[in-house]
Amino acid sequence: MRWQVGERVVVRYRLEEADDPTGGRPRLSDALGDLVAVRADGVVVRTRRGDVHVPAGAMVTGKRVPPPPDPARYRRTPPPSA
């Protein structure tokens, strides 16, 4: 995966055992947001909830994603007057 800082990405990664309440089954999570760091030990993604460090060994897959949709585009419009 070759990404550049500033790109919008989604990264699927394995959670550590301490974060795994499922009793040993593989547990995955996604980090969706702007890439703020690419390092030898992993990446940092700025999500809506804050920065998430994803260790290189925990990454399962990832890709670039388009920017989020414009919220104004999805606002409800009042019904036409009769």
SETIVEX-96934 format. One record per residue: residue in three letters; z, x, y of N, C-alpha, C in turn; residue number from 1. Coordinates in nm, 3 decimals. Example, Ala and Ser with C-alpha at 12.3 -4.5 7.8 and 13.67 -1.06 7.14 Angstrom:
+--------+---------+---------+---------+---------+---------+---------+---------+---------+---------+-----+
| residu |      nw |      nu |      nv |     caw |     cau |     cav |      cw |      cu |      cv | num |
+--------+---------+---------+---------+---------+---------+---------+---------+---------+---------+-----+
|    ALA |   0.780 |   1.319 |  -0.569 |   0.780 |   1.230 |  -0.450 |   0.780 |   1.320 |  -0.330 |   1 |
|    SER |   0.708 |   1.285 |  -0.225 |   0.714 |   1.367 |  -0.106 |   0.787 |   1.290 |   0.003 |   2 |
+--------+---------+---------+---------+---------+---------+---------+---------+---------+---------+-----+
# end
This chain:
+--------+---------+---------+---------+---------+---------+---------+---------+---------+---------+-----+
| residu |      nw |      nu |      nv |     caw |     cau |     cav |      cw |      cu |      cv | num |
+--------+---------+---------+---------+---------+---------+---------+---------+---------+---------+-----+
|    MET |   0.000 |   0.084 |  -0.117 |   0.000 |   0.000 |   0.000 |   0.000 |   0.089 |   0.124 |   1 |
|    ARG |  -0.104 |   0.079 |   0.201 |  -0.113 |   0.157 |   0.325 |  -0.101 |   0.063 |   0.443 |   2 |
|    TRP |   0.014 |   0.064 |   0.504 |   0.039 |  -0.022 |   0.619 |   0.072 |   0.063 |   0.740 |   3 |
|    GLN |   0.054 |   0.002 |   0.857 |   0.090 |   0.070 |   0.981 |   0.198 |  -0.011 |   1.052 |   4 |
|    VAL |   0.285 |   0.061 |   1.120 |   0.390 |  -0.005 |   1.198 |   0.324 |  -0.103 |   1.294 |   5 |
|    GLY |   0.383 |  -0.223 |   1.304 |   0.330 |  -0.327 |   1.392 |   0.252 |  -0.434 |   1.317 |   6 |
|    GLU |   0.209 |  -0.405 |   1.194 |   0.136 |  -0.506 |   1.117 |   0.234 |  -0.612 |   1.067 |   7 |
|    ARG |   0.183 |  -0.733 |   1.048 |   0.262 |  -0.841 |   0.990 |   0.239 |  -0.837 |   0.840 |   8 |
|    VAL |   0.347 |  -0.831 |   0.763 |   0.336 |  -0.813 |   0.618 |   0.434 |  -0.905 |   0.546 |   9 |
|    VAL |   0.408 |  -0.921 |   0.418 |   0.507 |  -0.982 |   0.328 |   0.525 |  -0.884 |   0.213 |  10 |
|    VAL |   0.651 |  -0.856 |   0.178 |   0.684 |  -0.763 |   0.071 |   0.773 |  -0.835 |  -0.029 |  11 |
|    ARG |   0.731 |  -0.838 |  -0.155 |   0.816 |  -0.892 |  -0.262 |   0.891 |  -0.775 |  -0.324 |  12 |
|    TYR |   1.023 |  -0.794 |  -0.342 |   1.104 |  -0.685 |  -0.394 |   1.213 |  -0.737 |  -0.486 |  13 |
|    ARG |   1.259 |  -0.646 |  -0.574 |   1.368 |  -0.678 |  -0.666 |   1.501 |  -0.664 |  -0.593 |  14 |
|    LEU |   1.589 |  -0.760 |  -0.614 |   1.724 |  -0.751 |  -0.558 |   1.809 |  -0.660 |  -0.645 |  15 |
|    GLU |   1.907 |  -0.597 |  -0.586 |   1.997 |  -0.512 |  -0.662 |   2.085 |  -0.598 |  -0.751 |  16 |
|    GLU |   2.138 |  -0.539 |  -0.856 |   2.222 |  -0.614 |  -0.951 |   2.340 |  -0.681 |  -0.883 |  17 |
|    ALA |   2.397 |  -0.618 |  -0.782 |   2.512 |  -0.676 |  -0.712 |   2.474 |  -0.807 |  -0.643 |  18 |
|    ASP |   2.346 |  -0.822 |  -0.609 |   2.299 |  -0.943 |  -0.542 |   2.243 |  -1.044 |  -0.641 |  19 |
|    ASP |   2.259 |  -1.018 |  -0.771 |   2.195 |  -1.100 |  -0.874 |   2.295 |  -1.190 |  -0.945 |  20 |
|    PRO |   2.305 |  -1.318 |  -0.904 |   2.398 |  -1.410 |  -0.969 |   2.340 |  -1.473 |  -1.096 |  21 |
|    THR |   2.220 |  -1.432 |  -1.138 |   2.153 |  -1.498 |  -1.250 |   2.191 |  -1.439 |  -1.385 |  22 |
|    GLY |   2.274 |  -1.335 |  -1.387 |   2.318 |  -1.281 |  -1.514 |   2.215 |  -1.192 |  -1.581 |  23 |
|    GLY |   2.143 |  -1.112 |  -1.506 |   2.054 |  -1.015 |  -1.566 |   1.906 |  -1.045 |  -1.558 |  24 |
|    ARG |   1.870 |  -1.170 |  -1.530 |   1.726 |  -1.198 |  -1.515 |   1.675 |  -1.126 |  -1.391 |  25 |
|    PRO |   1.549 |  -1.083 |  -1.391 |   1.495 |  -1.023 |  -1.269 |   1.502 |  -1.122 |  -1.153 |  26 |
|    ARG |   1.553 |  -1.078 |  -1.041 |   1.567 |  -1.164 |  -0.923 |   1.485 |  -1.101 |  -0.811 |  27 |
|    LEU |   1.395 |  -1.179 |  -0.753 |   1.306 |  -1.129 |  -0.650 |   1.330 |  -1.199 |  -0.517 |  28 |
|    SER |   1.292 |  -1.132 |  -0.410 |   1.299 |  -1.191 |  -0.277 |   1.178 |  -1.143 |  -0.199 |  29 |
|    ASP |   1.148 |  -1.211 |  -0.088 |   1.036 |  -1.174 |  -0.002 |   1.088 |  -1.141 |   0.137 |  30 |
|    ALA |   1.028 |  -1.041 |   0.198 |   1.054 |  -1.009 |   0.338 |   0.922 |  -1.032 |   0.413 |  31 |
|    LEU |   0.922 |  -1.128 |   0.505 |   0.803 |  -1.163 |   0.582 |   0.829 |  -1.134 |   0.728 |  32 |
|    GLY |   0.745 |  -1.051 |   0.788 |   0.763 |  -1.020 |   0.930 |   0.682 |  -0.900 |   0.973 |  33 |
|    ASP |   0.725 |  -0.840 |   1.083 |   0.655 |  -0.725 |   1.139 |   0.710 |  -0.596 |   1.081 |  34 |
|    LEU |   0.621 |  -0.508 |   1.042 |   0.660 |  -0.379 |   0.987 |   0.707 |  -0.288 |   1.100 |  35 |
|    VAL |   0.832 |  -0.242 |   1.092 |   0.886 |  -0.159 |   1.200 |   0.905 |  -0.013 |   1.157 |  36 |
|    ALA |   0.902 |   0.015 |   1.027 |   0.914 |   0.154 |   0.981 |   0.854 |   0.168 |   0.842 |  37 |
|    VAL |   0.787 |   0.281 |   0.822 |   0.736 |   0.319 |   0.690 |   0.792 |   0.458 |   0.663 |  38 |
|    ARG |   0.876 |   0.469 |   0.559 |   0.940 |   0.595 |   0.528 |   0.922 |   0.626 |   0.380 |  39 |
|    ALA |   0.955 |   0.747 |   0.342 |   0.943 |   0.787 |   0.202 |   1.033 |   0.702 |   0.112 |  40 |
|    ASP |   1.148 |   0.658 |   0.166 |   1.242 |   0.581 |   0.084 |   1.217 |   0.431 |   0.087 |  41 |
|    GLY |   1.116 |   0.385 |   0.163 |   1.085 |   0.242 |   0.167 |   1.031 |   0.200 |   0.302 |  42 |
|    VAL |   1.038 |   0.070 |   0.328 |   0.988 |   0.015 |   0.454 |   1.097 |  -0.071 |   0.517 |  43 |
|    VAL |   1.081 |  -0.095 |   0.648 |   1.170 |  -0.187 |   0.720 |   1.083 |  -0.295 |   0.779 |  44 |
|    VAL |   1.117 |  -0.421 |   0.747 |   1.043 |  -0.537 |   0.795 |   1.135 |  -0.617 |   0.888 |  45 |
|    ARG |   1.088 |  -0.647 |   1.008 |   1.166 |  -0.728 |   1.103 |   1.135 |  -0.875 |   1.075 |  46 |
|    THR |   1.229 |  -0.945 |   1.012 |   1.213 |  -1.086 |   0.979 |   1.281 |  -1.171 |   1.085 |  47 |
|    ARG |   1.272 |  -1.304 |   1.070 |   1.342 |  -1.393 |   1.164 |   1.493 |  -1.375 |   1.158 |  48 |
|    ARG |   1.543 |  -1.327 |   1.046 |   1.687 |  -1.309 |   1.028 |   1.736 |  -1.168 |   1.058 |  49 |
|    GLY |   1.644 |  -1.080 |   1.096 |   1.682 |  -0.942 |   1.126 |   1.601 |  -0.844 |   1.044 |  50 |
|    ASP |   1.633 |  -0.716 |   1.061 |   1.560 |  -0.611 |   0.990 |   1.604 |  -0.606 |   0.844 |  51 |
|    VAL |   1.505 |  -0.590 |   0.755 |   1.530 |  -0.579 |   0.612 |   1.473 |  -0.447 |   0.563 |  52 |
|    HIS |   1.559 |  -0.361 |   0.507 |   1.511 |  -0.236 |   0.446 |   1.478 |  -0.267 |   0.300 |  53 |
|    VAL |   1.354 |  -0.240 |   0.262 |   1.310 |  -0.260 |   0.124 |   1.291 |  -0.122 |   0.063 |  54 |
|    PRO |   1.376 |  -0.083 |  -0.032 |   1.361 |   0.048 |  -0.096 |   1.228 |   0.058 |  -0.171 |  55 |
|    ALA |   1.169 |   0.177 |  -0.168 |   1.039 |   0.197 |  -0.233 |   1.044 |   0.158 |  -0.381 |  56 |
|    GLY |   1.151 |   0.192 |  -0.450 |   1.162 |   0.162 |  -0.592 |   1.181 |   0.015 |  -0.624 |  57 |
|    ALA |   1.216 |  -0.065 |  -0.524 |   1.238 |  -0.208 |  -0.546 |   1.114 |  -0.291 |  -0.516 |  58 |
|    MET |   1.014 |  -0.231 |  -0.448 |   0.893 |  -0.306 |  -0.412 |   0.814 |  -0.345 |  -0.536 |  59 |
|    VAL |   0.775 |  -0.473 |  -0.541 |   0.693 |  -0.524 |  -0.650 |   0.548 |  -0.536 |  -0.603 |  60 |
|    THR |   0.528 |  -0.596 |  -0.487 |   0.395 |  -0.613 |  -0.430 |   0.409 |  -0.642 |  -0.281 |  61 |
|    GLY |   0.299 |  -0.640 |  -0.213 |   0.301 |  -0.673 |  -0.071 |   0.160 |  -0.678 |  -0.017 |  62 |
|    LYS |   0.147 |  -0.738 |   0.101 |   0.015 |  -0.746 |   0.163 |   0.030 |  -0.775 |   0.311 |  63 |
|    ARG |  -0.079 |  -0.749 |   0.384 |  -0.086 |  -0.789 |   0.525 |  -0.104 |  -0.940 |   0.530 |  64 |
|    VAL |  -0.048 |  -1.004 |   0.631 |  -0.064 |  -1.149 |   0.647 |  -0.102 |  -1.179 |   0.791 |  65 |
|    PRO |  -0.168 |  -1.294 |   0.814 |  -0.206 |  -1.329 |   0.951 |  -0.084 |  -1.365 |   1.034 |  66 |
|    PRO |  -0.102 |  -1.368 |   1.166 |   0.009 |  -1.407 |   1.253 |   0.053 |  -1.550 |   1.225 |  67 |
|    PRO |   0.176 |  -1.585 |   1.263 |   0.223 |  -1.722 |   1.239 |   0.141 |  -1.821 |   1.321 |  68 |
|    PRO |   0.133 |  -1.945 |   1.275 |   0.058 |  -2.046 |   1.350 |   0.125 |  -2.076 |   1.484 |  69 |
|    ASP |   0.046 |  -2.120 |   1.578 |   0.095 |  -2.157 |   1.710 |   0.176 |  -2.285 |   1.697 |  70 |
|    PRO |   0.306 |  -2.285 |   1.733 |   0.388 |  -2.405 |   1.716 |   0.335 |  -2.525 |   1.795 |  71 |
|    ALA |   0.274 |  -2.501 |   1.910 |   0.223 |  -2.611 |   1.991 |   0.113 |  -2.688 |   1.918 |  72 |
|    ARG |   0.045 |  -2.621 |   1.831 |  -0.065 |  -2.683 |   1.757 |  -0.015 |  -2.790 |   1.661 |  73 |
|    TYR |   0.109 |  -2.776 |   1.617 |   0.163 |  -2.867 |   1.516 |   0.261 |  -2.969 |   1.573 |  74 |
|    ARG |   0.273 |  -2.977 |   1.703 |   0.362 |  -3.077 |   1.762 |   0.301 |  -3.215 |   1.742 |  75 |
|    ARG |   0.389 |  -3.310 |   1.723 |   0.342 |  -3.449 |   1.709 |   0.295 |  -3.501 |   1.843 |  76 |
|    THR |   0.186 |  -3.570 |   1.839 |   0.137 |  -3.634 |   1.961 |   0.173 |  -3.781 |   1.953 |  77 |
|    PRO |   0.207 |  -3.840 |   2.065 |   0.243 |  -3.983 |   2.062 |   0.122 |  -4.066 |   2.021 |  78 |
|    PRO |   0.146 |  -4.179 |   1.953 |   0.035 |  -4.265 |   1.913 |  -0.036 |  -4.320 |   2.037 |  79 |
|    PRO |  -0.166 |  -4.344 |   2.026 |  -0.239 |  -4.397 |   2.141 |  -0.187 |  -4.535 |   2.181 |  80 |
|    SER |  -0.190 |  -4.561 |   2.310 |  -0.145 |  -4.692 |   2.361 |  -0.244 |  -4.799 |   2.319 |  81 |
|    ALA |  -0.192 |  -4.915 |   2.287 |  -0.280 |  -5.025 |   2.245 |  -0.328 |  -5.105 |   2.362 |  82 |
+--------+---------+---------+---------+---------+---------+---------+---------+---------+---------+-----+
# end
